Amino acid sequence: MNQWVAHQFNSSAQQREAVTLGMWIFLATEVLFFGGLFAAYTVYRHNFPEQFHEASHHLDIVLGAVNTGVLLVSSFFMAMAVWSIQAGRRKLVVLNLVMTVLLAIAFLGIKGFEYHHKFVEHLVPGSGFHYDGDWPGRAEMFFWLYFVMTGLHAIHVIIGIVVISVMAGLVWSGRIGRENDAAVELTGLYWHFVDIVWVFLFPLLYLAGARG
Amino acid sequence: MSEPVISRKTYVWTLAGLLGLLCLTVMLAYLPLGPLHLAAGMLVSVSKMLLIMVFFMHLRVSRRVIWLAASVGFVMLTILIVLSLADYATRSWMP
């Protein structure tokens, strides 16, 4: 027994299993949180295939692909942060966490740039929405889903930035180390989940109007 | 107290695989696949998800109960989407 094991657990291994299982169950609820939007997207795309195809041409594939790459690389740095703390390399943990946060901020920057463009082009749903083409209401539904899905994802990215920054501070100050590394590992699970959500958002939103 | 459960080399290869799949999914969007675009895009996305879950999220070295918790969300989401489409996709069938 040591100071890092809460009194309800028999061993640190049992505590580790419990917190990991708890995090995965939280992530399952998150899958369903986003799942409602994915289901709505599926139904509306099924009902209005032509308009979704056409509306998605207004999204920038290059920016979307770059942002996907940025998130994938940030996930890699997160995985390396977990490796580093397991190996007891404190400075390397902080470095990897800082890289993860910087890439997450870059992601939000590119996302904000894209949002700005949609605003200028009057593609933000609401009273200012203007769309040339048949069925503007159906295209507006595509942009509703675009903004709500990427917006909810962006909120998760912001939460991730805060949590990862706090972890970096705690590791830097020595309050989290090799002996109590679970918090960093669970933060990693959350961050990889945020990455997975984007892996699905990118083809569904940006590549829906295939150019082929 | 812990030891690294997955090697750094594996993480690098996982990242390489993910970026390769990203290039593949963008290229597929420019190919004339017609109605197969959605299926191709989703197949690549599921592959990326499995790479992330198995290696970055350590499912490879996790206990089976974690696999169960990891899959339950997707099982429920599949039921949600399949049953929703069972309604919306068949409404025009009514006489």
Chai-1 contact restraints between the chains, C-beta under 6 A:
chainA,res_idxA,chainB,res_idxB,connection_type,confidence,min_distance_angstrom,max_distance_angstrom,comment,restraint_id
A,L21,B,A69,contact,1.0,0.0,6.0,A-B,restraint_1
A,W24,B,I66,contact,1.0,0.0,6.0,A-B,restraint_2
A,W24,B,A69,contact,1.0,0.0,6.0,A-B,restraint_3
A,W24,B,A70,contact,1.0,0.0,6.0,A-B,restraint_4
A,I25,B,A69,contact,1.0,0.0,6.0,A-B,restraint_5
A,A28,B,V72,contact,1.0,0.0,6.0,A-B,restraint_6
A,A28,B,G73,contact,1.0,0.0,6.0,A-B,restraint_7
A,V31,B,G73,contact,1.0,0.0,6.0,A-B,restraint_8
A,V31,B,L77,contact,1.0,0.0,6.0,A-B,restraint_9
A,L32,B,G73,contact,1.0,0.0,6.0,A-B,restraint_10
A,L32,B,M76,contact,1.0,0.0,6.0,A-B,restraint_11
A,G35,B,L77,contact,1.0,0.0,6.0,A-B,restraint_12
A,G35,B,L80,contact,1.0,0.0,6.0,A-B,restraint_13
A,A39,B,L80,contact,1.0,0.0,6.0,A-B,restraint_14
A,A39,B,I81,contact,1.0,0.0,6.0,A-B,restraint_15
A,A39,B,S84,contact,1.0,0.0,6.0,A-B,restraint_16
A,T42,B,I81,contact,1.0,0.0,6.0,A-B,restraint_17
A,V43,B,S84,contact,1.0,0.0,6.0,A-B,restraint_18
A,V43,B,Y88,contact,1.0,0.0,6.0,A-B,restraint_19
A,A65,B,V26,contact,1.0,0.0,6.0,A-B,restraint_20
A,T68,B,L22,contact,1.0,0.0,6.0,A-B,restraint_21
A,G69,B,L22,contact,1.0,0.0,6.0,A-B,restraint_22
A,L72,B,L18,contact,1.0,0.0,6.0,A-B,restraint_23
A,S75,B,F56,contact,1.0,0.0,6.0,A-B,restraint_24
A,F76,B,L15,contact,1.0,0.0,6.0,A-B,restraint_25
A,A79,B,Y11,contact,1.0,0.0,6.0,A-B,restraint_26
A,A79,B,F56,contact,1.0,0.0,6.0,A-B,restraint_27
A,W83,B,P4,contact,1.0,0.0,6.0,A-B,restraint_28
A,W83,B,R8,contact,1.0,0.0,6.0,A-B,restraint_29
A,Q86,B,S2,contact,1.0,0.0,6.0,A-B,restraint_30
A,Q86,B,E3,contact,1.0,0.0,6.0,A-B,restraint_31
A,Q86,B,P4,contact,1.0,0.0,6.0,A-B,restraint_32
A,A87,B,P4,contact,1.0,0.0,6.0,A-B,restraint_33
A,E179,B,M1,contact,1.0,0.0,6.0,A-B,restraint_34
A,D181,B,S2,contact,1.0,0.0,6.0,A-B,restraint_35
A,L189,B,M57,contact,1.0,0.0,6.0,A-B,restraint_36
A,H192,B,I52,contact,1.0,0.0,6.0,A-B,restraint_37
A,H192,B,F56,contact,1.0,0.0,6.0,A-B,restraint_38
A,H192,B,M57,contact,1.0,0.0,6.0,A-B,restraint_39
A,I196,B,M49,contact,1.0,0.0,6.0,A-B,restraint_40
A,I196,B,I52,contact,1.0,0.0,6.0,A-B,restraint_41
A,V199,B,S45,contact,1.0,0.0,6.0,A-B,restraint_42
A,V199,B,K48,contact,1.0,0.0,6.0,A-B,restraint_43
A,V199,B,M49,contact,1.0,0.0,6.0,A-B,restraint_44
A,F200,B,S45,contact,1.0,0.0,6.0,A-B,restraint_45
A,P203,B,T25,contact,1.0,0.0,6.0,A-B,restraint_46
A,P203,B,G41,contact,1.0,0.0,6.0,A-B,restraint_47
A,P203,B,S45,contact,1.0,0.0,6.0,A-B,restraint_48
A,L207,B,A29,contact,1.0,0.0,6.0,A-B,restraint_49
A,L207,B,G41,contact,1.0,0.0,6.0,A-B,restraint_50
A,A210,B,A29,contact,1.0,0.0,6.0,A-B,restraint_51
A,A210,B,H37,contact,1.0,0.0,6.0,A-B,restraint_52
A,R211,B,A29,contact,1.0,0.0,6.0,A-B,restraint_53
A,R211,B,Y30,contact,1.0,0.0,6.0,A-B,restraint_54
A,G212,B,Y30,contact,1.0,0.0,6.0,A-B,restraint_55
A,G212,B,L31,contact,1.0,0.0,6.0,A-B,restraint_56
A,G212,B,P32,contact,1.0,0.0,6.0,A-B,restraint_57
A,G212,B,L33,contact,1.0,0.0,6.0,A-B,restraint_58
